Amino acid sequence: MRVVKRTKSLGLLVATVAAAGLVPLAAGQAAAAPPAKAAAYAGSCPAAGTVTQGWSSGHDGVDIANSRGTSIYSTGPGTVIASGPASGYGQWIRIRHDDGTITEYGHMYERLVSVNQRVDSGQLIARMGSEGDSTGPHLHLRVYASTSATRGVDPVPYLNERGVNLPCTPGSGTPGTNFTTWGTSVRVRTDARLNAAVVRTLTGPTAVNVQCQKHGDVVNAEGYTNDAWSFVPALGGYISNIYIDHPASWLPGVPEC
């Protein structure tokens, strides 16, 4: 991910989130009550591709088609409540988000998350496939208002409310502000200081929207040195620019906090 050594700063990243899923309940679903209703999260693009079929009375979701192996991302932060084989889907993943809504992803050939795992907005969760009742590689994205809902809602306005417009490009948005993190166990802190409280830890590559960046404590990690930090509103804190997948130590197009 890193090809040159450089000095970097940490910053707060704004993660965007949104999505939907599919199919009837199947193996691997965790029983859990929905959390109290919270404000809608900032959404992330679920997958790149062409929208081949929209939501209707006869199609409870949105189909996004692309080549086999295309990355599928969580539309928002939440907890995985299902990951495994599923009738019709072949395989599926369901995520209960912090606002109580559910997104459902189907037909993937590879799943990268497990039940009860915490995921971030824009986190890679699967690879697109054509498993189950499918005529070609695509993501079937379905959205439910809660775990008790039996009929999905239209994913398009759901995602629009969370800042995502289909079709979309993962990690894209306002020029110069959308990036992807790299590495594992990446800490998000309340300030650009190493002794600042950790508000969350990113478990893998995550699409983030950086609102601004500033200079803070010098970080020495992964063979790099940097004092720049990015502020990500959706994550509620700052992350060292060392863990932003970009060759520049000071991110271009991102204002200073």
Secondary structure, DSSP 8 states (H G I E B T S, - for coil): ---S----EEEEEE--------S---TTB-------------------SEEEE--BTTB-SEEEE--TT-EEE-SSSEEEEEEEEETTTEEEEEEEETTS-EEEEE--SEE---TT-EE-TTBEEEE-B--SS-SSSEEEEEEESSTT-SS-B-HHHHHHTTT--SS--TT-SSTTTEEEB-SSSEEEESSSSTTS-EEEEE-S-BEEEE-EEEEEEEEEETTEEEEEEEEETTTTEEEEGGGBSSS-SS-TT--B-
